[in-house]
Amino acid sequence: MSDELLTLDDIAAMYKVSRWRARDHIVKDPAFPPPAPGTTWRKPRWLASDVRRFLRKGPHQSRTAC
């Protein structure tokens, strides 16, 4: 079974944030899943199931509230 691959624009839409915010904050979260195997650093793609699992977990636990 093949899993859908998400682009940075797809992730931004899921979070309802700008592409910039998704690129510079969300995907750089240490708990965010790594890009899918076979994708390039210039055009990374993420497995939809991994991203959805990350969304269900909520904010990264190691961050402290300001």
C-alpha positions as CSV (number, residue, x, y, z in Angstrom):
1,M,0.0,0.0,0.0
2,S,1.4,3.4,-0.9
3,D,1.0,6.4,1.3
4,E,0.2,9.8,0.1
5,L,3.1,12.3,0.0
6,L,2.6,15.8,1.3
7,T,4.4,18.9,0.2
8,L,5.3,21.9,2.3
9,D,2.2,23.7,0.9
10,D,0.0,20.8,2.0
11,I,1.4,20.9,5.5
12,A,0.9,24.7,5.7
13,A,-2.8,24.2,4.6
14,M,-3.3,21.4,7.3
15,Y,-2.0,23.8,10.0
16,K,-3.7,26.8,8.5
17,V,-0.4,28.8,8.5
18,S,1.8,30.4,5.9
19,R,4.2,28.3,3.9
20,W,7.0,30.3,5.6
21,R,5.8,29.3,9.0
22,A,5.5,25.7,8.0
23,R,9.0,25.7,6.5
24,D,10.8,27.6,9.3
25,H,8.9,26.3,12.4
26,I,6.7,23.2,11.9
27,V,8.9,20.9,9.9
28,K,12.0,21.9,11.9
29,D,10.4,20.7,15.1
30,P,12.6,17.9,16.4
31,A,9.5,15.7,16.8
32,F,8.3,16.3,13.3
33,P,8.7,13.2,11.0
34,P,11.6,13.2,8.6
35,P,11.0,13.6,4.9
36,A,10.0,10.4,3.0
37,P,12.7,8.2,1.6
38,G,13.6,9.0,-1.9
39,T,12.7,12.7,-1.7
40,T,15.3,15.4,-2.1
41,W,16.3,18.2,0.2
42,R,15.1,20.8,-2.4
43,K,11.7,19.3,-2.7
44,P,11.0,17.2,0.4
45,R,7.8,15.3,0.8
46,W,6.4,13.8,4.0
47,L,4.3,10.7,4.4
48,A,0.7,11.8,5.2
49,S,0.2,9.2,7.8
50,D,3.4,10.4,9.7
51,V,2.2,14.0,9.6
52,R,-1.3,13.1,10.8
53,R,0.2,11.1,13.6
54,F,2.3,14.2,14.6
55,L,-0.8,16.4,14.4
56,R,-2.7,14.1,16.8
57,K,0.2,14.2,19.4
58,G,0.0,18.0,19.7
59,P,2.8,20.4,20.4
60,H,6.2,19.1,21.1
61,Q,6.5,18.1,24.7
62,S,10.0,19.5,25.4
63,R,9.0,23.1,24.7
64,T,8.3,25.2,27.7
65,A,5.5,27.7,27.9
66,C,6.5,31.4,27.7
